[in-house]
Amino acid sequence: MSASPTAPIPFAPLSDRHPRVRITESLAMQRSMTAPMRLHQEALQFRLILAATYPFFLAAAVAQRLVPGHTAPRPGLVPARRSVFGEAKAMAVSAIPFAFMG
């Protein structure tokens, strides 16, 4: 028996026999491509929330400075003092994660 040139091939190529391999590779590629995009979107959301809340924390930091005796010096520690703007940013950055806790 000789094989004719038009006879069907008894084996299909590996990629046709195992479509899961192709699907798995494409899912892995999609995940690797969407991870940086998701991180970029989260960073953008954080910056937007920071920009929206910063004026409120700036007002709170100014109010804290104007209230006399609000920050009592701690014995044995050198008082570290930030600018009003740095204090407002520190308050905003520490409060924003609580908005995402559920």
NUMI-72274 format. One record per residue (C-alpha): x, y, z; residue number from 1. Coordinates in steps of 0.2 Angstrom, whole numbers, plus 2048, in hexadecimal, padded with zeros to 3 digits. Layout:
REM residues N
<site c1="X" c2="Y" c3="Z" nr="NUM"/>
...
***
This chain:
REM residues 102
<site c1="800" c2="800" c3="800" nr="1"/>
<site c1="807" c2="810" c3="7FB" nr="2"/>
<site c1="801" c2="821" c3="802" nr="3"/>
<site c1="7F9" c2="82B" c3="7F5" nr="4"/>
<site c1="7FD" c2="83E" c3="7F4" nr="5"/>
<site c1="7EB" c2="843" c3="7F7" nr="6"/>
<site c1="7E8" c2="837" c3="806" nr="7"/>
<site c1="7E4" c2="83F" c3="816" nr="8"/>
<site c1="7F1" c2="841" c3="823" nr="9"/>
<site c1="7EE" c2="835" c3="832" nr="10"/>
<site c1="7F4" c2="842" c3="83E" nr="11"/>
<site c1="7EF" c2="853" c3="841" nr="12"/>
<site c1="7FC" c2="860" c3="846" nr="13"/>
<site c1="7FE" c2="862" c3="858" nr="14"/>
<site c1="7F6" c2="874" c3="859" nr="15"/>
<site c1="7E6" c2="86D" c3="851" nr="16"/>
<site c1="7E5" c2="85E" c3="85C" nr="17"/>
<site c1="7E7" c2="867" c3="86C" nr="18"/>
<site c1="7DD" c2="878" c3="86B" nr="19"/>
<site c1="7DF" c2="87A" c3="87E" nr="20"/>
<site c1="7F2" c2="87D" c3="87B" nr="21"/>
<site c1="7EE" c2="88C" c3="870" nr="22"/>
<site c1="7E0" c2="892" c3="87C" nr="23"/>
<site c1="7EB" c2="891" c3="88B" nr="24"/>
<site c1="7F9" c2="89A" c3="883" nr="25"/>
<site c1="7EE" c2="8A8" c3="87E" nr="26"/>
<site c1="7E6" c2="8A9" c3="88F" nr="27"/>
<site c1="7F7" c2="8AA" c3="897" nr="28"/>
<site c1="7FC" c2="8B8" c3="88A" nr="29"/>
<site c1="7EC" c2="8C1" c3="88E" nr="30"/>
<site c1="7F0" c2="8C1" c3="8A0" nr="31"/>
<site c1="802" c2="8C7" c3="89E" nr="32"/>
<site c1="7FC" c2="8D5" c3="893" nr="33"/>
<site c1="7EE" c2="8DA" c3="89E" nr="34"/>
<site c1="7F7" c2="8DA" c3="8AE" nr="35"/>
<site c1="801" c2="8EA" c3="8AA" nr="36"/>
<site c1="7F2" c2="8F2" c3="8A3" nr="37"/>
<site c1="7E8" c2="8EE" c3="8B3" nr="38"/>
<site c1="7F6" c2="8F5" c3="8BE" nr="39"/>
<site c1="7F7" c2="905" c3="8B4" nr="40"/>
<site c1="7E4" c2="907" c3="8B6" nr="41"/>
<site c1="7E5" c2="904" c3="8C9" nr="42"/>
<site c1="7F3" c2="911" c3="8CA" nr="43"/>
<site c1="7E9" c2="91D" c3="8C0" nr="44"/>
<site c1="7DA" c2="91B" c3="8CC" nr="45"/>
<site c1="7E5" c2="91D" c3="8DB" nr="46"/>
<site c1="7EB" c2="92E" c3="8D4" nr="47"/>
<site c1="7DA" c2="934" c3="8D0" nr="48"/>
<site c1="7D4" c2="930" c3="8E2" nr="49"/>
<site c1="7E3" c2="938" c3="8E9" nr="50"/>
<site c1="7E0" c2="948" c3="8DF" nr="51"/>
<site c1="7CE" c2="948" c3="8E4" nr="52"/>
<site c1="7D1" c2="946" c3="8F7" nr="53"/>
<site c1="7E1" c2="950" c3="8F8" nr="54"/>
<site c1="7D8" c2="961" c3="8FB" nr="55"/>
<site c1="7CF" c2="95A" c3="909" nr="56"/>
<site c1="7DE" c2="953" c3="912" nr="57"/>
<site c1="7E7" c2="963" c3="90E" nr="58"/>
<site c1="7DA" c2="96D" c3="918" nr="59"/>
<site c1="7DB" c2="960" c3="926" nr="60"/>
<site c1="7EE" c2="962" c3="927" nr="61"/>
<site c1="7EC" c2="975" c3="927" nr="62"/>
<site c1="7DF" c2="974" c3="935" nr="63"/>
<site c1="7EB" c2="968" c3="93F" nr="64"/>
<site c1="7F9" c2="975" c3="93E" nr="65"/>
<site c1="7ED" c2="983" c3="943" nr="66"/>
<site c1="7E7" c2="97A" c3="953" nr="67"/>
<site c1="7F3" c2="97E" c3="961" nr="68"/>
<site c1="7FA" c2="96F" c3="96B" nr="69"/>
<site c1="7F3" c2="962" c3="95F" nr="70"/>
<site c1="804" c2="959" c3="95D" nr="71"/>
<site c1="80C" c2="957" c3="96E" nr="72"/>
<site c1="81E" c2="953" c3="96D" nr="73"/>
<site c1="822" c2="941" c3="972" nr="74"/>
<site c1="830" c2="93F" c3="97F" nr="75"/>
<site c1="840" c2="939" c3="979" nr="76"/>
<site c1="83C" c2="93B" c3="966" nr="77"/>
<site c1="841" c2="94A" c3="95B" nr="78"/>
<site c1="831" c2="951" c3="954" nr="79"/>
<site c1="831" c2="94E" c3="941" nr="80"/>
<site c1="826" c2="95B" c3="938" nr="81"/>
<site c1="821" c2="95A" c3="926" nr="82"/>
<site c1="81A" c2="968" c3="91B" nr="83"/>
<site c1="807" c2="96A" c3="91B" nr="84"/>
<site c1="807" c2="963" c3="909" nr="85"/>
<site c1="812" c2="954" c3="90E" nr="86"/>
<site c1="806" c2="951" c3="91D" nr="87"/>
<site c1="7F7" c2="952" c3="912" nr="88"/>
<site c1="7FE" c2="946" c3="905" nr="89"/>
<site c1="803" c2="939" c3="913" nr="90"/>
<site c1="7F1" c2="93A" c3="91A" nr="91"/>
<site c1="7E9" c2="937" c3="909" nr="92"/>
<site c1="7F5" c2="929" c3="904" nr="93"/>
<site c1="7F2" c2="920" c3="915" nr="94"/>
<site c1="7DF" c2="923" c3="914" nr="95"/>
<site c1="7DC" c2="91E" c3="901" nr="96"/>
<site c1="7DE" c2="90B" c3="904" nr="97"/>
<site c1="7D0" c2="90B" c3="910" nr="98"/>
<site c1="7C4" c2="910" c3="902" nr="99"/>
<site c1="7C7" c2="8FF" c3="8F9" nr="100"/>
<site c1="7C5" c2="8F4" c3="909" nr="101"/>
<site c1="7B4" c2="8EC" c3="909" nr="102"/>
***
